[in-house]
Amino acid sequence: MFKGLGQIRNAPLILYWAFFATVIVVIMYFGRTVINHPWTARDWIAAAAIDEKVYVLGGQDKRSGLLDDVLEINLTSRRLRVIASLPAPGCCFAAAALNGRVYVLGGQGSKGYYDQVIEVDPYTKNVNIVATLPSPRVYGGAVAVLGKLYYIGGWDGKQCLDEIVEINPLTGDVHVTGHLPTAMEFLAVTAEDDRVYVLGGEDSQGNLSDNVMEIDPTTGRVIRIGGLPFPQARGAAKVLGKNLFLLGGWRGRLTSEIVQVDLISQDLTARIIESLPEPAADRAAVKAMGKLYLIGGTDPGFKRQIAVWEIDPQLRKIQALRFRSASFPW
């Protein structure tokens, strides 16, 4: 009799704790995209894609603190996590993927500019310095072509650069293979097959360029040249199919235009085809799973999350992607 009475008296306490535990679980579930995301928003990042994963490198947070994170974003599972750290915090790196590895070139740190070429292995999480650029530099672009890396243009702290620098990450050999027609920083650079494409940029006098150039990086020879709808810098570019796309940028103000360049046309015909959700510059573009992704800054809808905009140029569809921390099992 008394034993049964004790169980009855304990019942409200058990129900209370069960209710409390349920509330905690619900809060964690609906807050899983917020609790772990304050550290993901960042500007002046570099990025490269391998299969369905994007690797975001360094950057600057809202408090202007430099970051050394190597952030992995899984586009399939919609999860993100930090997988490694760079040798030192920095921003404005250039990045390219080659043979299953990500390479980080140049950049800016708290005490100046970097001249390192850093290899990040996403599978082993190893981070190594594999080469040294001819001088410290920033605000240039990097691509991978025919088994080599190329760093193009940039700023060395005193002047804009016109160099096309070839790097062999296997041997560490570095040499200048050619020069741009004009020294440029804040240029958009991308590659397809054995060709490099350079769009826009800013020269030493602050003049913006409207050039679209197709370049043979092994010789520095300009093969074709066309024009953008307007001069601009600080955009992001990527080739998808037979077209080259320039996303956002700066032309005295932030721009939201998506410019399509027809690579089949002899004069590299360019036209505006769409607009981004908001004006954006100094972001990184990658190509993955047949779509374009523009990455960087803070997503206007998800607030604390880094902005990841999925762009399907064929359907003219743009959507902001939301992610969860990989530390959550659900």
C-alpha positions as CSV (number, residue, x, y, z in Angstrom):
1,M,0.0,0.0,0.0
2,F,2.7,2.5,1.0
3,K,4.9,1.5,-1.9
4,G,2.1,2.3,-4.4
5,L,1.4,5.7,-2.7
6,G,5.1,6.6,-3.2
7,Q,4.9,5.9,-6.9
8,I,1.8,8.1,-7.2
9,R,3.6,10.9,-5.4
10,N,6.6,10.6,-7.7
11,A,4.4,10.6,-10.9
12,P,4.1,14.5,-11.1
13,L,7.9,14.8,-10.8
14,I,8.5,12.2,-13.5
15,L,6.0,14.0,-15.8
16,Y,7.7,17.4,-15.0
17,W,11.2,16.1,-16.0
18,A,9.8,14.4,-19.1
19,F,8.1,17.6,-20.2
20,F,11.3,19.6,-19.5
21,A,13.4,17.1,-21.5
22,T,10.9,17.3,-24.4
23,V,11.1,21.1,-24.4
24,I,14.9,21.0,-24.5
25,V,14.9,18.6,-27.4
26,V,12.4,20.7,-29.4
27,I,14.5,23.9,-28.8
28,M,17.7,22.1,-29.9
29,Y,16.0,20.7,-33.0
30,F,14.5,24.0,-34.2
31,G,17.6,25.9,-33.1
32,R,20.1,23.6,-34.7
33,T,20.6,25.9,-37.7
34,V,21.2,28.9,-35.4
35,I,23.2,27.6,-32.4
36,N,26.1,26.4,-34.5
37,H,26.1,29.0,-37.1
38,P,27.3,32.3,-35.6
39,W,30.8,31.5,-36.7
40,T,30.0,30.7,-40.3
41,A,29.3,34.2,-41.6
42,R,32.4,35.7,-43.1
43,D,33.7,38.0,-45.8
44,W,36.7,38.1,-48.1
45,I,36.8,34.3,-48.3
46,A,38.3,32.0,-51.0
47,A,36.6,28.8,-52.1
48,A,37.1,25.7,-54.2
49,A,34.8,22.7,-55.0
50,I,35.6,19.0,-55.1
51,D,32.6,16.9,-56.2
52,E,29.6,17.9,-54.0
53,K,31.8,19.6,-51.4
54,V,32.9,23.2,-51.2
55,Y,35.9,24.3,-49.2
56,V,35.8,27.9,-47.8
57,L,39.2,29.2,-46.7
58,G,40.0,31.9,-44.2
59,G,38.1,35.2,-44.3
60,Q,37.1,38.0,-42.0
61,D,34.3,37.8,-39.5
62,K,31.9,40.6,-38.5
63,R,34.3,41.9,-35.9
64,S,37.0,42.2,-38.6
65,G,38.9,39.3,-37.0
66,L,40.9,37.2,-39.5
67,L,40.1,33.5,-39.7
68,D,42.2,30.4,-40.3
69,D,39.3,28.0,-40.8
70,V,39.0,25.5,-43.6
71,L,35.3,25.1,-43.7
72,E,33.7,22.2,-45.5
73,I,30.2,22.7,-47.0
74,N,28.5,19.5,-48.1
75,L,26.0,20.5,-50.8
76,T,24.2,17.2,-50.8
77,S,23.7,16.7,-47.0
78,R,23.4,20.4,-46.4
79,R,25.9,20.2,-43.5
80,L,29.0,22.2,-42.7
81,R,32.0,21.7,-40.4
82,V,35.5,23.0,-39.9
83,I,37.9,20.3,-41.0
84,A,41.4,22.0,-40.6
85,S,43.2,25.2,-39.9
86,L,45.5,27.2,-42.2
87,P,49.1,28.0,-40.9
88,A,48.0,31.5,-40.1
89,P,44.7,33.5,-40.1
90,G,44.1,35.6,-43.2
91,C,41.7,36.8,-45.9
92,C,41.6,37.6,-49.6
93,F,43.3,34.3,-50.5
94,A,43.1,32.9,-54.0
95,A,42.1,29.2,-54.2
96,A,41.9,26.3,-56.7
97,A,41.2,22.6,-56.6
98,L,43.6,20.2,-58.3
99,N,43.7,16.4,-58.1
100,G,41.5,16.1,-55.1
101,R,43.3,18.8,-53.1
102,V,42.6,22.4,-52.4
103,Y,45.4,25.0,-52.9
104,V,45.5,28.4,-51.1
105,L,47.7,31.1,-52.7
106,G,48.8,34.5,-51.4
107,G,46.5,36.4,-49.1
108,Q,46.6,39.0,-46.4
109,G,47.4,38.6,-42.8
110,S,47.5,40.9,-39.8
111,K,51.2,41.8,-40.5
112,G,51.2,41.9,-44.3
113,Y,50.8,39.8,-47.3
114,Y,51.6,36.1,-47.8
115,D,53.7,34.4,-50.5
116,Q,52.8,30.9,-49.6
117,V,51.1,28.2,-51.7
118,I,49.3,25.9,-49.2
119,E,48.0,22.5,-49.9
120,V,44.9,21.2,-48.0
121,D,44.0,17.5,-48.3
122,P,40.3,17.3,-47.4
123,Y,40.5,13.6,-46.7
124,T,43.6,13.4,-44.4
125,K,43.1,17.0,-43.1
126,N,46.8,17.6,-43.7
127,V,47.9,21.2,-44.4
128,N,51.3,21.8,-46.0
129,I,53.2,24.6,-47.6
130,V,54.3,23.3,-51.0
131,A,55.7,26.4,-52.8
132,T,56.4,30.1,-52.6
133,L,55.2,32.8,-54.9
134,P,57.8,35.2,-56.4
135,S,56.7,37.8,-53.9
136,P,53.9,38.3,-51.4
137,R,50.6,39.2,-53.1
138,V,46.9,39.6,-52.7
139,Y,43.8,40.4,-54.7
140,G,44.8,38.2,-57.6
141,G,43.1,35.1,-59.0
142,A,44.1,31.4,-59.0
143,V,43.1,28.6,-61.3
144,A,44.2,25.0,-62.0
145,V,45.0,24.1,-65.7
146,L,46.6,20.9,-67.1
147,G,48.0,19.8,-63.7
148,K,49.5,23.2,-62.8
149,L,48.3,26.1,-60.7
150,Y,48.4,29.7,-61.9
151,Y,48.2,32.9,-59.9
152,I,47.3,35.9,-62.1
153,G,47.6,39.6,-61.4
154,G,47.2,41.0,-57.9
155,W,48.8,43.6,-55.6
156,D,52.2,43.2,-53.8
157,G,51.8,46.1,-51.4
158,K,53.3,48.7,-53.7
159,Q,51.8,48.2,-57.1
160,C,49.4,46.1,-59.2
161,L,50.9,43.1,-60.9
162,D,50.7,41.8,-64.5
163,E,52.4,38.4,-63.9
164,I,51.0,35.0,-64.8
165,V,52.8,32.7,-62.3
166,E,52.9,29.0,-62.9
167,I,53.2,26.7,-59.9
168,N,53.9,23.0,-59.9
169,P,52.5,21.8,-56.5
170,L,54.3,18.4,-56.9
171,T,57.8,19.8,-57.2
172,G,57.4,23.3,-55.8
173,D,58.7,24.9,-59.0
174,V,57.5,28.4,-59.6
175,H,58.1,30.7,-62.6
176,V,56.4,33.5,-64.5
177,T,55.0,32.3,-67.9
178,G,53.6,35.5,-69.2
179,H,52.1,39.0,-68.5
180,L,48.6,40.5,-68.7
181,P,48.3,43.4,-71.2
182,T,47.7,45.7,-68.1
183,A,48.6,45.1,-64.5
184,M,45.4,44.4,-62.6
185,E,44.1,43.6,-59.1
186,F,40.5,42.6,-58.0
187,L,40.1,40.8,-61.3
188,A,37.8,37.7,-61.7
189,V,39.7,34.7,-62.9
190,T,38.5,31.2,-63.9
191,A,39.5,28.4,-66.3
192,E,38.1,25.7,-68.5
193,D,40.1,23.0,-70.3
194,D,43.5,24.6,-71.1
195,R,42.3,28.2,-71.2
196,V,42.1,31.0,-68.5
197,Y,39.6,33.7,-68.5
198,V,40.2,37.1,-66.9
199,L,37.3,39.5,-66.4
200,G,37.4,43.1,-65.3
201,G,39.7,44.3,-62.6
202,E,41.3,47.6,-61.4
203,D,44.6,49.1,-62.4
204,S,47.1,51.1,-60.4
205,Q,45.2,54.3,-61.0
206,G,41.9,52.8,-59.8
207,N,40.5,52.6,-63.3
208,L,38.1,49.7,-63.8
209,S,38.3,47.4,-66.8
210,D,35.5,46.0,-69.0
211,N,37.7,43.4,-70.7
212,V,37.0,39.7,-71.0
213,M,40.2,37.9,-72.0
214,E,40.9,34.3,-73.0
215,I,44.5,33.5,-72.3
216,D,46.9,30.6,-72.9
217,P,48.5,30.5,-69.4
218,T,51.5,28.6,-70.6
219,T,52.6,31.5,-72.8
220,G,50.6,34.4,-71.5
221,R,49.2,35.0,-75.1
222,V,45.8,36.6,-75.3
223,I,43.8,34.5,-77.7
224,R,40.5,36.4,-77.7
225,I,39.3,39.6,-76.1
226,G,35.7,40.9,-75.6
227,G,33.9,43.5,-73.6
228,L,31.6,43.4,-70.5
229,P,28.4,45.5,-70.5
230,F,30.3,47.9,-68.1
231,P,33.7,48.3,-66.4
232,Q,33.9,46.5,-63.1
233,A,36.0,44.8,-60.5
234,R,35.7,42.5,-57.5
235,G,33.3,40.1,-59.2
236,A,33.4,36.2,-59.2
237,A,33.5,34.1,-62.4
238,K,32.9,30.5,-63.4
239,V,32.4,28.6,-66.6
240,L,29.4,26.3,-66.9
241,G,28.8,24.5,-70.2
242,K,29.6,26.8,-73.1
243,N,29.1,30.0,-71.2
244,L,31.1,32.0,-68.7
245,F,29.3,33.7,-65.9
246,L,30.3,36.8,-64.0
247,L,28.5,37.2,-60.7
248,G,28.2,40.6,-58.9
249,G,31.0,43.0,-58.4
250,W,31.8,46.7,-58.0
251,R,31.5,49.6,-60.5
252,G,31.5,52.6,-58.2
253,R,28.7,50.7,-56.3
254,L,27.9,47.1,-55.5
255,T,26.3,45.4,-58.4
256,S,23.8,42.5,-58.5
257,E,24.0,41.7,-62.2
258,I,24.8,38.2,-63.6
259,V,26.6,38.6,-66.9
260,Q,26.8,35.7,-69.3
261,V,29.6,35.5,-71.8
262,D,29.2,33.3,-74.9
263,L,32.4,31.3,-75.3
264,I,31.3,30.1,-78.7
265,S,31.2,33.6,-80.2
266,Q,34.4,34.9,-81.6
267,D,34.1,38.3,-79.8
268,L,33.1,36.7,-76.5
269,T,29.6,38.4,-76.5
270,A,28.5,39.4,-73.1
271,R,25.0,40.2,-71.8
272,I,23.1,40.6,-68.5
273,I,20.8,37.7,-67.9
274,E,19.6,37.9,-64.3
275,S,20.2,39.6,-60.9
276,L,21.4,38.2,-57.6
277,P,19.1,38.4,-54.5
278,E,21.1,41.5,-53.5
279,P,24.2,43.4,-54.7
280,A,27.4,41.5,-53.8
281,A,31.2,41.8,-54.3
282,D,34.3,40.1,-53.1
283,R,32.7,36.7,-53.0
284,A,33.8,33.3,-54.4
285,A,32.2,31.3,-57.2
286,V,32.4,27.6,-57.6
287,K,30.9,25.0,-60.0
288,A,29.4,21.8,-58.6
289,M,26.8,19.2,-59.7
290,G,26.0,21.2,-62.8
291,K,25.2,24.5,-61.0
292,L,27.0,27.6,-59.9
293,Y,27.4,28.6,-56.2
294,L,28.2,32.1,-55.0
295,I,29.6,32.1,-51.5
296,G,30.6,34.6,-48.9
297,G,29.2,37.3,-46.6
298,T,26.1,36.8,-44.5
299,D,22.9,35.3,-45.9
300,P,20.2,38.0,-45.7
301,G,17.5,35.5,-44.7
302,F,19.4,33.2,-42.4
303,K,21.4,36.1,-40.8
304,R,24.3,34.3,-39.1
305,Q,24.9,31.8,-41.8
306,I,27.4,32.3,-44.5
307,A,25.6,33.1,-47.8
308,V,25.5,30.2,-50.2
309,W,23.4,31.0,-53.3
310,E,22.7,28.2,-55.7
311,I,22.3,29.5,-59.3
312,D,20.9,27.5,-62.2
313,P,21.5,29.7,-65.2
314,Q,19.4,27.5,-67.5
315,L,16.3,27.8,-65.4
316,R,17.1,31.4,-64.3
317,K,16.6,30.1,-60.7
318,I,18.5,31.4,-57.6
319,Q,18.0,30.1,-54.1
320,A,19.7,30.6,-50.8
321,L,20.8,27.3,-49.2
322,R,20.5,26.6,-45.5
323,F,22.9,24.3,-43.7
324,R,23.2,22.5,-40.4
325,S,26.3,21.8,-38.4
326,A,27.8,18.4,-39.0
327,S,28.0,17.9,-35.2
328,F,24.2,17.4,-35.1
329,P,23.1,13.9,-35.9
330,W,19.7,15.0,-37.3
